[in-house]
Amino acid sequence: MSHSSSGAATPTPFVTDADVAVLAQWPAAIEALRNAYAQPATDDMVPPRVMARGQGFWLRGLCAISPSAQYMGCKLIAASPKIKRASYLISLFDQRTMELAALIDGNRITDIRTAATSVVGINAAAKAGPLRVGVIGSSTLARNTLEALAAVRDIATVRVFSPSPANRQKYADDFKASHGLDIVAVDSPAQAVQGADVVLCAARSKDESPVFLGEWLEPGMVVVSVGSTLPEQREVDVAAMERATLIVADMVQEIIHDTGDAIAAVAAGVEVAAKTVGLADVVSGRVAARRSPEDIVIYKSVGSALQDIATAEMLLRRALDTGHYLPMPASIVTITR
């Protein structure tokens, strides 16, 4: 794809939401994210997110340079909680030429990358072989994470709890029908967690009290916590943070300083920073996720631009291979300066 600095530009691919739905396959997304975290990336390549706020609406930007040496990009989120509307756009640029490589509808990408990265964390920390899975929550993210895990791992049993009996039963029925899983809806979170190798937490209570308690932890357990991404949000309690042998974080400083679970644990005297390591350290093999089979690992995620851009890269490659995109009639001008 060549753009000239004289103003004539070849069409830029636009990957629509419908294209993303066709192109996004769990094994490919999980492998793209594992590769992204296995390669060296400096903090400068994935800077903190920025947010511009209006009255009841905001625009957030997450930028990253991919360690693949092929693309760099930005995810923009325009959202108004007041009118319950949001738009997501990802732009990818070529690292070698600075040309706009693609625009991608980002609507589905946050859920895809969050679930796929969680599975990267699980694979780095959980035991080999079939997994007994406990699920707390029945949201889209709770569904996506189990779907992603089922795409690449054998699952022995699943126990799911959600406060709504109808929602948890539908979750169980749907996965039984679509994946043939041995899955049962249970009446309490403790029942969902009991005997599990992996616990998927993708839920927050209405009053922001933790939905996962440390007293439920068992030796060797891996807990995925993706629901507490802001200071006012809670998902796992102080006891869980205290009992964890290791906390694996996708964005270490944000997890320690900007999430409600870590803030509460630090206030209670838990040395969170001392046992928190980056997902990249674990995936690359620099740090062992566990030193013994009894170790308890919590994977905490706030999401990052690296995940968005690595997922978008994978989608663009698949789009170009399969023709699942719209060529835009024009593109931006790339100049020589």
C-alpha positions as CSV (number, residue, x, y, z in Angstrom):
1,M,0.0,0.0,0.0
2,S,1.8,3.2,-1.1
3,H,0.9,6.8,-0.3
4,S,2.9,9.6,-1.8
5,S,3.8,12.9,-0.1
6,S,2.4,14.8,-3.1
7,G,-1.2,14.4,-2.0
8,A,-2.3,11.3,-4.1
9,A,-3.1,8.5,-1.7
10,T,-4.3,4.9,-2.3
11,P,-7.5,3.9,-0.5
12,T,-7.2,3.0,3.1
13,P,-8.9,-0.1,4.4
14,F,-11.8,0.4,6.7
15,V,-12.6,-2.7,8.8
16,T,-16.2,-2.4,9.8
17,D,-17.9,-3.8,12.9
18,A,-19.4,-6.6,10.7
19,D,-15.9,-7.4,9.4
20,V,-14.5,-7.6,12.9
21,A,-17.3,-10.0,13.9
22,V,-16.2,-12.3,11.1
23,L,-12.4,-11.9,11.5
24,A,-12.1,-12.2,15.3
25,Q,-11.3,-15.7,16.2
26,W,-10.2,-16.6,19.7
27,P,-7.1,-18.7,19.0
28,A,-5.7,-15.9,16.7
29,A,-6.4,-13.2,19.2
30,I,-4.9,-15.1,22.1
31,E,-1.7,-15.9,20.1
32,A,-1.4,-12.2,18.9
33,L,-1.5,-11.0,22.5
34,R,0.8,-13.7,23.8
35,N,3.3,-12.7,21.1
36,A,2.9,-9.0,22.0
37,Y,3.6,-9.6,25.7
38,A,6.5,-12.0,24.9
39,Q,8.5,-9.2,23.1
40,P,10.3,-6.4,24.7
41,A,8.3,-3.1,25.0
42,T,9.4,0.0,26.9
43,D,7.0,2.2,29.0
44,D,7.4,4.8,26.3
45,M,5.8,2.5,23.8
46,V,2.6,2.2,25.9
47,P,2.0,5.6,27.6
48,P,-0.8,6.3,30.1
49,R,-4.2,6.9,28.6
50,V,-5.5,10.4,28.3
51,M,-9.1,11.7,28.8
52,A,-10.8,14.9,27.8
53,R,-14.0,15.5,29.8
54,G,-17.1,17.6,28.9
55,Q,-20.3,18.0,30.7
56,G,-21.6,14.4,31.0
57,F,-19.4,13.0,28.1
58,W,-15.7,12.3,27.5
59,L,-13.1,11.3,24.9
60,R,-10.4,8.8,25.9
61,G,-7.3,8.0,23.9
62,L,-5.1,4.9,24.2
63,C,-1.9,4.9,22.1
64,A,0.7,2.2,21.6
65,I,3.6,1.3,19.4
66,S,3.5,-2.4,18.7
67,P,6.6,-4.5,19.4
68,S,5.9,-6.3,16.1
69,A,7.7,-3.3,14.4
70,Q,4.9,-3.1,11.9
71,Y,2.1,-0.9,13.2
72,M,1.4,1.7,15.8
73,G,-2.0,3.1,16.7
74,C,-4.6,4.7,18.9
75,K,-8.0,3.7,20.2
76,L,-10.4,6.6,20.7
77,I,-13.5,6.2,22.8
78,A,-16.2,8.8,22.7
79,A,-18.8,8.2,25.4
80,S,-21.7,9.9,27.1
81,P,-23.1,8.0,30.1
82,K,-25.8,10.7,30.2
83,I,-27.3,9.5,26.9
84,K,-25.9,6.0,27.1
85,R,-24.0,6.2,23.8
86,A,-20.4,5.4,22.8
87,S,-18.3,5.1,19.7
88,Y,-14.9,3.4,19.3
89,L,-12.3,4.0,16.6
90,I,-8.9,2.5,16.1
91,S,-6.4,4.0,13.7
92,L,-3.3,2.1,12.7
93,F,-0.2,3.7,11.1
94,D,2.8,2.0,9.4
95,Q,5.9,2.3,11.6
96,R,8.2,2.5,8.6
97,T,6.4,5.0,6.4
98,M,4.1,6.9,8.9
99,E,1.2,6.3,6.5
100,L,-2.3,5.5,7.7
101,A,-2.6,1.7,7.3
102,A,-6.2,1.3,8.4
103,L,-9.2,2.5,10.3
104,I,-11.0,-0.2,12.4
105,D,-14.4,-0.1,14.2
106,G,-13.3,-0.6,17.8
107,N,-16.7,-1.6,19.2
108,R,-15.9,-5.3,19.8
109,I,-12.2,-4.9,20.4
110,T,-12.2,-4.0,24.1
111,D,-14.1,-7.2,25.0
112,I,-12.1,-9.3,22.6
113,R,-8.7,-8.1,23.9
114,T,-9.7,-8.2,27.5
115,A,-10.9,-11.8,27.3
116,A,-8.0,-13.0,25.1
117,T,-5.4,-11.3,27.4
118,S,-7.0,-13.0,30.4
119,V,-6.5,-16.3,28.7
120,V,-2.8,-15.4,28.1
121,G,-2.5,-14.8,31.9
122,I,-4.3,-18.1,32.7
123,N,-2.1,-20.1,30.4
124,A,1.0,-18.6,32.0
125,A,-0.2,-19.4,35.5
126,A,-2.7,-22.3,35.6
127,K,-1.8,-26.0,35.8
128,A,-1.7,-28.1,32.6
129,G,-4.6,-30.3,31.6
130,P,-8.4,-29.9,31.9
131,L,-9.5,-27.0,34.0
132,R,-12.3,-26.8,36.6
133,V,-13.6,-23.2,36.2
134,G,-15.6,-21.0,38.5
135,V,-17.4,-18.0,37.0
136,I,-18.7,-15.0,39.0
137,G,-20.8,-12.8,36.7
138,S,-22.9,-13.4,33.5
139,S,-22.0,-10.3,31.5
140,T,-20.7,-10.1,28.0
141,L,-17.2,-10.1,29.3
142,A,-17.9,-13.2,31.5
143,R,-19.2,-14.9,28.4
144,N,-16.3,-13.9,26.2
145,T,-13.6,-14.9,28.7
146,L,-15.1,-18.4,29.1
147,E,-15.5,-18.6,25.3
148,A,-11.9,-17.6,24.7
149,L,-10.7,-20.1,27.4
150,A,-12.8,-22.9,25.9
151,A,-11.3,-22.2,22.4
152,V,-7.7,-23.1,23.6
153,R,-8.1,-25.3,26.7
154,D,-9.9,-28.4,27.8
155,I,-12.5,-27.5,30.4
156,A,-13.6,-30.2,32.8
157,T,-16.4,-28.4,34.7
158,V,-17.9,-24.9,35.0
159,R,-19.9,-23.5,37.9
160,V,-21.4,-20.1,37.4
161,F,-22.9,-17.7,39.9
162,S,-24.7,-14.4,39.0
163,P,-27.1,-12.5,41.4
164,S,-29.9,-13.0,38.9
165,P,-31.0,-16.7,38.8
166,A,-32.4,-16.2,35.3
167,N,-29.1,-14.8,34.0
168,R,-26.9,-17.5,35.5
169,Q,-29.2,-20.2,34.2
170,K,-29.2,-18.7,30.7
171,Y,-25.4,-18.5,30.8
172,A,-25.2,-22.2,31.8
173,D,-27.8,-23.2,29.2
174,D,-26.1,-21.3,26.4
175,F,-22.7,-22.8,27.0
176,K,-24.1,-26.3,27.4
177,A,-25.8,-25.9,24.0
178,S,-22.9,-24.1,22.1
179,H,-19.9,-25.8,23.6
180,G,-21.2,-29.0,25.2
181,L,-19.7,-28.0,28.6
182,D,-20.4,-29.6,31.9
183,I,-21.7,-26.4,33.3
184,V,-24.1,-25.7,36.2
185,A,-25.6,-22.5,37.6
186,V,-25.1,-22.3,41.4
187,D,-26.8,-20.3,44.2
188,S,-23.7,-18.6,45.7
189,P,-20.3,-17.3,44.6
190,A,-18.7,-19.6,47.2
191,Q,-20.2,-22.6,45.4
192,A,-18.9,-21.4,42.1
193,V,-15.4,-21.0,43.4
194,Q,-15.2,-24.2,45.4
195,G,-12.7,-26.7,43.9
196,A,-11.9,-24.5,40.9
197,D,-8.5,-24.3,39.3
198,V,-9.4,-21.0,37.6
199,V,-11.9,-18.4,38.7
200,L,-13.2,-15.8,36.2
201,C,-14.4,-12.6,38.0
202,A,-16.2,-10.3,35.6
203,A,-18.7,-8.6,37.9
204,R,-19.1,-5.8,40.3
205,S,-21.8,-5.3,42.9
206,K,-24.1,-2.3,42.8
207,D,-22.6,-0.9,46.0
208,E,-19.0,-1.7,44.9
209,S,-18.5,-4.2,47.8
210,P,-16.1,-7.0,46.6
211,V,-17.8,-10.0,44.9
212,F,-14.8,-12.4,45.5
213,L,-13.6,-13.1,49.1
214,G,-10.1,-14.3,50.1
215,E,-11.6,-16.9,52.4
216,W,-12.7,-18.8,49.2
217,L,-9.2,-19.1,47.9
218,E,-7.7,-22.6,47.6
219,P,-4.1,-23.7,47.0
220,G,-3.1,-23.5,43.4
221,M,-6.0,-21.3,42.3
222,V,-5.7,-18.7,39.6
223,V,-8.2,-15.8,39.9
224,V,-8.8,-13.5,36.9
225,S,-10.1,-10.1,38.0
226,V,-11.1,-7.6,35.3
227,G,-13.9,-5.7,37.0
228,S,-12.1,-3.1,39.1
229,T,-10.3,-0.6,36.9
230,L,-10.9,2.7,38.7
231,P,-10.3,3.8,42.3
232,E,-14.0,3.7,43.2
233,Q,-14.5,0.1,41.9
234,R,-14.1,-3.1,43.9
235,E,-14.1,-6.7,42.9
236,V,-11.8,-8.8,45.1
237,D,-11.4,-8.1,48.8
238,V,-8.3,-7.2,50.9
239,A,-8.0,-10.8,52.1
240,A,-7.7,-12.1,48.6
241,M,-5.0,-9.5,47.7
242,E,-3.2,-10.5,50.9
243,R,-3.4,-14.3,50.4
244,A,-2.2,-14.1,46.8
245,T,1.4,-15.4,46.3
246,L,1.7,-13.3,43.2
247,I,-0.4,-10.6,41.5
248,V,0.1,-10.5,37.7
249,A,-0.8,-7.1,36.2
250,D,-1.3,-6.0,32.6
251,M,-0.4,-2.4,33.6
252,V,1.5,-2.6,36.9
253,Q,1.5,1.1,38.0
254,E,-2.2,1.5,37.2
255,I,-3.2,-1.6,39.0
256,I,-1.2,-0.6,42.1
257,H,-2.2,3.0,42.3
258,D,-5.5,3.4,40.4
259,T,-7.7,0.4,41.2
260,G,-10.0,0.1,44.2
261,D,-8.9,-3.4,45.1
262,A,-5.2,-2.4,45.3
263,I,-5.9,0.9,47.1
264,A,-7.9,-0.8,49.8
265,A,-5.3,-3.6,50.2
266,V,-2.4,-1.0,50.5
267,A,-4.5,1.0,53.1
268,A,-4.9,-2.2,55.1
269,G,-1.1,-2.8,55.1
270,V,-0.8,-5.4,52.3
271,E,2.5,-5.0,50.4
272,V,0.8,-5.1,47.0
273,A,3.7,-3.6,45.0
274,A,6.2,-6.2,46.4
275,K,4.3,-9.1,44.9
276,T,3.0,-7.5,41.7
277,V,4.7,-8.3,38.4
278,G,3.9,-7.4,34.8
279,L,2.2,-9.9,32.5
280,A,5.1,-9.3,30.0
281,D,7.6,-10.5,32.7
282,V,5.6,-13.8,33.2
283,V,4.9,-14.4,29.5
284,S,8.5,-13.8,28.5
285,G,9.7,-16.1,31.2
286,R,11.6,-13.5,33.2
287,V,9.5,-14.2,36.2
288,A,7.9,-17.6,37.1
289,A,4.2,-17.3,37.7
290,R,4.4,-19.9,40.4
291,R,7.3,-21.5,42.4
292,S,5.1,-24.3,43.7
293,P,1.8,-25.9,42.7
294,E,0.2,-24.5,45.9
295,D,0.9,-20.8,44.9
296,I,-2.2,-18.6,44.5
297,V,-2.1,-16.2,41.5
298,I,-4.4,-13.3,40.9
299,Y,-4.4,-11.8,37.4
300,K,-5.5,-8.2,37.5
301,S,-6.4,-6.2,34.4
302,V,-7.3,-2.6,33.6
303,G,-6.7,-3.0,29.9
304,S,-4.0,-1.3,27.8
305,A,-3.4,0.2,24.4
306,L,-0.9,-2.6,23.7
307,Q,-3.8,-5.1,23.8
308,D,-6.0,-2.9,21.5
309,I,-3.2,-2.4,18.9
310,A,-2.0,-6.0,19.0
311,T,-5.6,-7.1,18.4
312,A,-6.2,-4.5,15.7
313,E,-2.9,-5.6,13.9
314,M,-4.1,-9.2,13.9
315,L,-7.5,-8.2,12.5
316,L,-6.0,-6.0,9.8
317,R,-3.7,-8.8,8.6
318,R,-6.7,-11.2,8.4
319,A,-8.8,-8.5,6.7
320,L,-6.1,-8.0,4.0
321,D,-5.7,-11.7,3.5
322,T,-9.5,-12.3,3.2
323,G,-10.8,-9.1,1.7
324,H,-13.1,-8.4,4.7
325,Y,-12.8,-4.6,4.6
326,L,-14.1,-1.6,2.7
327,P,-11.6,0.4,0.7
328,M,-12.2,4.1,1.6
329,P,-12.3,6.3,-1.5
330,A,-9.5,8.5,-0.2
331,S,-7.0,8.7,2.6
332,I,-5.1,11.3,4.5
333,V,-1.9,12.9,3.0
334,T,1.4,11.8,4.4
335,I,4.0,14.5,3.8
336,T,7.8,14.8,3.8
337,R,9.0,17.3,6.3
